[in-house]
């Protein structure tokens, strides 16, 4: 379960990165993560068009706003993207087929996978075909802006984002008046077919000003994962939980094996008295450890899969039981039981048949 939550942290954090259309990504040198961005001049992005191998570029604008629940009236943080008309930035058909709709003023697309705090927006849209929302900038108390939902898509929340909303750039600037179209958050660079990604990247780094970073998709994803893993308390907490789970597992397995050895210490002593070596007894204990590992793993994976399903429905996070994770847990259980067996067998090594009889 702990590995599942940790994996959900990283998987949800890079959902946007995986769906952005681009071969290279430009961000500010001060950029840390999607939830803590730093803008940079738009001119930097368009300078890349002068380099060999670059085919097209697209700017990405985003901002946190406060969305009013359509039923309760309470306001919750939502992540908003601003698209330039006719410039797709996501590899999501649900969004791209509605680009013409987004050209209309005060229209938006809503992420149906957003958490339920915002109210039944997707359900209301499915029924009526349009939903009116109220957006408020974070730095404003009374200023509210009306948006009309004209479409839905599926992206999903993360540990830092509860929901997503997409509108056109003009609408985004009208809502967040402190934003400028000349400052962008991410620059998407699409390369020509056959262009060498690493060569173009090196060329951009060598000639562009040093106030931006040029990243491949994997580097961009790695930066986001590193932020959540190393720079936030939640990353440390999950690592600690996994480590403590491993240590506790060793303790539980040790208690079981030690109790078993204590219950049959006379029988073990008899085996030592008639000539069986400590090595033979060690193998016997390890066989018990293997049996313990197998028969604890089977119900464990069944219950965890069910709990994963419940947690996924409750949080809308990608909490899944995949093959790699299952194999890692199996190996970890064998390792835990083996370590426990090493400690538990010490009682047999010190057992003197003469004292027992």
C-alpha positions in Angstrom: 0.0 0.0 0.0 2.8 2.4 0.9 4.6 1.8 -2.4 1.3 2.3 -4.2 0.8 5.7 -2.6 4.4 6.7 -3.3 4.0 5.6 -7.0 0.7 7.6 -7.2 2.6 10.7 -6.0 5.1 10.5 -8.9 2.6 9.3 -11.5 0.0 12.0 -10.8 2.7 14.8 -10.6 3.8 14.1 -14.2 0.4 13.6 -15.9 0.6 17.0 -17.6 4.3 16.6 -18.6 3.4 13.3 -20.4 0.5 14.9 -22.3 2.2 18.1 -23.5 3.0 18.2 -27.2 6.7 18.8 -27.7 10.1 17.2 -28.1 12.0 19.9 -26.0 10.7 22.0 -23.2 11.9 25.5 -22.1 11.5 26.6 -18.5 13.0 29.3 -16.4 16.2 28.6 -14.5 14.2 29.3 -11.4 11.5 26.7 -12.3 11.1 24.1 -9.6 7.8 22.3 -10.4 4.4 22.7 -12.1 2.9 23.9 -8.8 5.7 26.3 -8.2 6.6 27.8 -11.7 8.6 30.8 -12.7 7.7 32.6 -15.9 10.2 33.7 -18.5 10.1 36.0 -21.6 8.1 34.7 -24.5 10.7 36.0 -26.9 13.1 33.2 -25.7 10.7 30.6 -27.1 10.4 32.3 -30.5 14.1 32.6 -30.8 14.3 28.8 -31.1 12.6 29.0 -34.5 15.8 30.3 -35.9 17.7 27.1 -35.1 18.0 24.1 -37.4 15.7 21.2 -36.6 13.0 23.3 -34.9 9.6 23.1 -36.7 7.1 24.8 -34.3 6.7 26.3 -30.9 3.8 26.8 -28.5 3.7 28.8 -25.2 2.0 27.4 -22.1 0.3 29.6 -19.6 -1.2 28.4 -16.3 -2.4 29.8 -13.0 -4.1 28.7 -9.8 -7.5 30.2 -9.3 -10.4 29.7 -6.9 -13.4 27.9 -8.3 -16.8 28.2 -6.5 -18.6 25.0 -5.9 -21.8 25.1 -8.0 -23.9 23.7 -5.1 -22.3 24.8 -1.8 -20.7 28.1 -2.8 -17.4 27.2 -1.2 -14.2 28.0 -3.1 -11.4 25.6 -3.9 -8.1 25.9 -5.7 -8.1 24.8 -9.3 -5.3 24.8 -11.9 -6.1 26.7 -15.1 -4.4 26.6 -18.5 -4.6 29.3 -21.1 -4.4 28.2 -24.8 -3.6 30.4 -27.7 -6.3 30.0 -30.4 -5.5 27.2 -32.8 -2.4 26.1 -30.9 -2.9 22.6 -29.4 -0.6 21.9 -26.5 -2.0 18.6 -25.2 -2.0 15.2 -26.8 -5.6 14.7 -25.7 -8.3 14.2 -28.4 -11.0 15.4 -26.0 -9.3 18.8 -25.8 -8.1 19.2 -29.3 -11.5 18.6 -30.9 -12.9 21.4 -28.8 -10.2 24.0 -29.7 -12.7 25.9 -31.9 -15.1 26.1 -28.9 -12.3 27.6 -26.8 -12.0 30.5 -29.3 -15.3 31.9 -27.8 -15.0 34.4 -25.0 -15.4 33.1 -21.4 -15.6 29.5 -22.4 -13.8 26.6 -20.7 -13.2 22.9 -20.7 -13.5 21.1 -17.4 -11.5 18.1 -16.2 -14.1 15.4 -15.3 -11.5 13.6 -13.2 -11.2 16.6 -10.8 -11.9 16.0 -7.2 -15.5 16.2 -6.0 -15.0 19.4 -4.0 -15.9 21.5 -7.0 -19.4 19.9 -7.2 -21.0 17.7 -9.9 -19.8 19.9 -12.8 -19.1 17.0 -15.3 -22.5 15.4 -14.4 -24.3 18.6 -14.9 -22.6 19.2 -18.2 -23.6 15.7 -19.4 -27.2 16.5 -18.6 -27.5 20.0 -19.9 -24.6 20.6 -22.2 -23.4 23.8 -20.4 -22.5 24.8 -16.9 -21.7 28.3 -15.5 -18.8 28.6 -13.2 -17.4 31.4 -11.0 -13.7 31.9 -10.9 -11.9 34.2 -8.5 -8.1 35.1 -8.6 -6.2 34.3 -5.4 -5.2 37.8 -4.9 -8.7 39.1 -5.1 -11.6 38.8 -2.6 -14.6 40.3 -4.5 -13.7 40.1 -8.2 -15.3 37.1 -9.8 -15.4 36.0 -13.4 -18.0 33.9 -15.1 -17.0 31.0 -17.3 -19.2 28.7 -19.4 -18.2 25.0 -19.5 -18.6 23.9 -23.1 -16.7 20.6 -22.9 -15.0 18.1 -20.7 -11.8 16.1 -20.8 -9.9 13.6 -18.6 -6.5 14.4 -17.1 -6.8 13.9 -13.3 -5.6 15.6 -10.1 -2.3 15.2 -8.3 -1.0 15.8 -4.8 -0.6 19.5 -5.6 -3.6 20.0 -8.0 -7.2 19.2 -7.1 -8.6 19.8 -10.6 -8.0 21.3 -14.0 -9.7 23.9 -16.2 -8.7 25.0 -19.7 -9.7 28.3 -21.3 -8.3 30.5 -24.1 -5.4 32.9 -23.3 -7.5 36.1 -23.6 -9.9 34.8 -21.0 -7.1 33.8 -18.7 -5.5 37.2 -18.9 -8.9 38.9 -18.3 -9.3 36.8 -15.1 -5.7 37.2 -13.9 -5.0 40.8 -14.7 -1.5 40.7 -13.3 -0.5 38.2 -16.0 1.1 39.3 -19.3 1.1 37.4 -22.6 4.8 38.2 -22.8 5.6 36.0 -19.8 5.1 32.3 -20.3 5.4 29.3 -17.9 6.6 26.6 -20.3 7.7 26.6 -23.9 7.0 23.6 -26.1 9.4 23.0 -29.0 8.4 20.6 -31.7 11.3 19.3 -33.9 11.3 18.5 -37.6 11.0 14.7 -38.5 14.5 13.1 -38.2 16.0 15.9 -36.1 18.4 14.8 -33.4 16.9 15.8 -30.1 20.2 15.9 -28.2 22.0 17.9 -30.9 19.2 20.5 -31.1 19.1 20.7 -27.3 22.9 21.3 -27.2 22.7 24.0 -29.9 19.9 25.8 -28.0 21.8 25.7 -24.7 24.9 27.0 -26.4 23.3 30.0 -28.0 20.2 31.0 -26.0 20.6 33.3 -22.9 21.3 31.5 -19.6 18.0 32.5 -18.0 16.2 29.4 -19.3 16.7 25.6 -19.2 16.2 23.4 -22.2 15.0 19.9 -21.3 14.0 16.7 -23.0 10.7 15.1 -21.9 12.4 12.6 -19.6 14.5 15.4 -18.0 11.4 17.5 -17.6 9.6 14.5 -15.9 12.7 13.8 -13.8 12.8 17.3 -12.5 9.2 17.1 -11.4 9.7 13.8 -9.7 12.8 15.0 -8.0 10.9 18.0 -6.6 8.2 15.9 -5.0 10.7 13.3 -3.8 13.4 15.5 -2.4 12.1 19.0 -1.9 8.7 18.4 -0.3 7.7 16.9 3.1 5.4 14.4 1.4 8.2 12.8 -0.6 10.2 12.3 2.6 7.1 11.0 4.4 6.5 8.3 1.8 10.1 7.2 1.8 10.0 7.0 5.6 6.7 5.0 5.5 8.2 2.5 3.0 11.3 2.1 5.1 9.4 1.7 8.3 7.1 -0.8 6.7 10.1 -2.9 5.7 11.5 -2.7 9.2 8.2 -3.6 10.9 7.8 -6.5 8.5 11.2 -7.8 9.6 10.1 -7.5 13.2 6.8 -9.3 12.7 8.4 -12.2 10.7 11.1 -12.5 13.3 8.5 -12.9 16.1 6.7 -15.6 14.1 9.9 -17.6 13.3 11.3 -17.1 16.8 8.1 -18.3 18.4 8.1 -21.3 16.2 11.7 -22.2 17.1 11.0 -21.7 20.8 8.0 -24.1 20.5 10.1 -26.8 19.0 13.4 -26.2 20.6 13.5 -29.7 22.0 13.1 -31.2 18.6 15.8 -28.9 17.2 18.1 -29.9 20.0 17.5 -33.5 19.3 18.5 -33.0 15.7 21.7 -31.3 16.9 22.4 -34.2 19.3 22.2 -36.8 16.6 24.6 -34.9 14.4 22.7 -32.5 12.3 24.7 -29.3 11.7 23.8 -25.7 12.3 23.8 -25.3 8.5 21.1 -27.9 8.1 19.0 -26.2 10.8 19.5 -22.8 9.2 18.2 -24.2 5.9 15.1 -25.6 7.8 14.4 -22.1 9.2 14.8 -20.5 5.8 12.4 -22.9 4.3 9.9 -21.8 6.9 10.7 -18.2 6.0 10.0 -18.9 2.3 6.7 -20.5 3.2 5.8 -17.5 5.4 6.7 -15.1 2.6 4.5 -16.9 0.0 1.5 -17.4 2.2 1.6 -13.8 3.5 2.0 -12.4 0.0 -1.0 -14.0 -1.5 -3.7 -12.5 0.8 -1.7 -9.3 1.0 -1.9 -8.6 -2.7 -5.6 -9.5 -2.8 -6.5 -7.1 0.0 -4.1 -4.4 -1.3 -5.7 -4.5 -4.7 -9.1 -3.9 -3.2 -7.8 -1.1 -1.0 -6.1 0.4 -4.1 -9.5 0.5 -5.9 -11.2 2.2 -2.9 -8.4 4.7 -2.6 -8.4 5.5 -6.3 -12.2 6.1 -6.3 -11.8 8.4 -3.2 -8.8 10.5 -4.3 -9.0 10.3 -8.2 -5.2 9.5 -8.0 -3.6 6.8 -10.2 -3.2 4.3 -7.4 -2.7 1.0 -9.3 -1.2 -2.4 -8.7 1.2 -3.0 -11.6 3.4 -5.9 -12.3 6.7 -4.2 -11.4 5.3 -3.1 -8.1 4.0 -6.5 -7.3 7.3 -8.2 -8.1 9.1 -5.6 -6.0 6.9 -6.3 -3.0 7.4 -10.1 -3.5 11.2 -9.7 -3.5 11.0 -7.4 -0.5 8.9 -10.0 1.5 11.4 -12.7 0.7 14.2 -10.4 1.8 12.3 -9.4 5.0 11.7 -13.1 5.9 15.3 -14.1 5.1 16.7 -11.3 7.4 14.2 -12.4 10.1 15.4 -16.0 9.7 19.0 -15.0 10.2 18.2 -13.3 13.5 15.8 -16.1 14.6 18.3 -18.9 13.9 20.7 -17.5 16.5 18.7 -19.2 19.2 19.4 -22.5 17.6 23.1 -21.8 17.3 23.4 -21.2 21.0 21.1 -24.1 22.0 23.1 -26.8 23.8 21.4 -30.2 23.7 22.9 -31.2 27.1 21.3 -28.2 28.7 17.9 -28.8 27.2 17.8 -32.5 28.1 
